Amino acid sequence: MTESEDASAKAIRRRAERMQQTRNEPKYSPLNGLGVFGVIGWSVAMPTVAGAFLGMWLNRVAPQSFSWPIALILGGVVVGAMVAWSWIDKTRDK
C-alpha cells in the first residue's frame, strides 16, 4: 500500500467513526423542541376541552348547585398536566 492509499484509508476510518458516534449520540434539535411544545400543548388542551364539553352536557342532564363545566375544566387541566409531566419524564431519560 502506498502512502496516499494509507492516508485515504485513515481518513475514511475517521469519517466512519464520526458518523457512528453521531448515530449513537444524537444532538438536540430545535425542531425537537417545537415537537415537545406541541405534544405538551395537546396533552393539556384535549382533556380540558373534553371536560368543558362533558360539563356542558352534564349541566343539561344532571344540574347541580356547582358548575359542571368549571369543575371538569379544572379536572382536565390537572389530568393534562399529569400526562404532560409523565411524557416529559419519559423523554428526559433518552
Secondary structure, 3 states (H helix, E strand, C coil): CCHHHHHHHHHHHHHHHHHHHHHHCCCCCHHHHHHHHHHHHHHHHHHHHHHHHHHHHHHHHCCCCCCHHHHHHHHHHHHHHHHHHHHHHHHHCC
